[in-house]
Amino acid sequence: MRDREIDEILKKSAEGSRAVDSELLNRVTRSIENPLRPVRTLPPTWVLSGGLFLIGAGIALVGAAKLGFYGIHKMTGFERSLIFPALGVLAWLAAIAFVAEMIPGSRRRVASGPLLGLSSLALVAIFAVLFRDYRTDHFVSQGMVCLVAGLLHAISTGLASWLLLRRGFAMNPVSAAVSAGTLAGLAGVTMLELHCPNFQALHILVWHIGVLLVSGALGASLIWAGRKWMEKRQ
C-alpha cells in the first residue's frame, strides 16, 4: 500500500467521524479538574534519609535508656569504636535505600536484598572477632527476651519511618519493605548492643543478628502476602 492510499483512508475516516457534543466535553473536563490539587514536593533525599536515620537512632537510644545502658557500659573502648560506627554506616545506607525505593525514578545506589545480606555479614564478622565467649548459659530464655525486645523496637522504627515517607510511592513494594525492614532491624540491634550485657558469642550472633534478619524478612513477607491477597480478591 502506497502513502497516498494511506492518506486517503485517514482522510475518509476523519470526515466520517461525528462531532463530539461540547457539553459532554465540558463535563469530562470538569470531572478531571475537580479532584486535582497541587501537592507539596518531597524534601531532598538527604533530608529524608537523615530523618530516617534519626528515627532509628532515637528509638534505639530511648529504648536502651528505659531498659538500661548495661551493654555499652560493659564494652571496651575498642569494641565501641567498631560496633557503633558500623551500625551507623549500615543504618545510613539502609535509610538511603528506603528513600530511593519510595521515590520513583530515584537512583538506586544500594539494592535492598544485597543490603540486608551485607549488613548481616558485616555484623557477623565484627561480632565474631570481638566476642570469644562460647558458653551457652540460658541460651534460649535470654535469647528470646532479646529477640522480642529488638523486634518491638524494630516495629516502632518501621512504623515511624512509614509515617515520614507516607507521601512516597514504591514501584516495587517488596523491595521497599526489605529496605524498611533492614533499617528497622538495625535500630533493634543497636538498642540491644546498648542494653544487653550478655557477651556470649552465640547469643549475639544468633539472637541479636536474628532481629535484623527477621525484621527484613517479615517486612517483605507481609507485603508479598498482602499483594497475593489483593490479587485473589480482584
Secondary structure, 3 states (H helix, E strand, C coil): CCHHHHHHHHHHHHHHCCCCCHHHHHHHHHHHHCCCCCCCCCCCHHHHHHHHHHHHHHHHHHHHHHHCCHHHHHCCHHHHHHHHHHHHHHHHHHHHHHHHHHCCCCCCCCCHHHHHHHHHHHHHHHHHHHCCECCCCCHHHHHHHHHHHHHHHHHHHHHHHHHHCCCCCCCCHHHHHHHHHHHHHHHHHHHHHHHCCCCEHHHHHHHHHHHHHHHHHHHHHHHHHHHHHHHHHC
